[in-house]
């Protein structure tokens, strides 16, 4: 079996916006297979927000995007996706890449995620999808949902 370039990206997608689409579209171009980790409802609350859409709804929305090969609901309990990354890495064959959006860089990636990437030789690719163009928090604020 030929090894594939597996790209992993993640997000709350609460709600989904054009910046997320840009991230997912550009992440797909980095490899052969795209896995999108969707942060769970518990993580939304830990982040200090309210689930505008349930994790089930957010997973279903991501599933229908043509760019996405697999959707993975986060198993993490904090706001990182470190445990999810580790789980995926242990089950994957091929080169692994972690695509981070335009509002992320090496300085603001959580330490636990950075350590998992180092341990499993996951290459971090920053600024995927370009600069931050929209914010879910700002969108929710416009309709008075916090």
Buried (B, 14 or more C-beta within 10 A) or exposed (E): EEEBBBBBBBBBBBBBBEBBBBBBBBBBEBBBBBBBBBBBBBBBEBBEBEBBBEBEBBBEBBEEBEBBBBBBBBBBEBBBBBBBBBBBBEEBEBBBBBBBBBBBEEEEBBEBBBEBBEEBEBEBBBBBBEEBBEEBBEBBEEEEBE
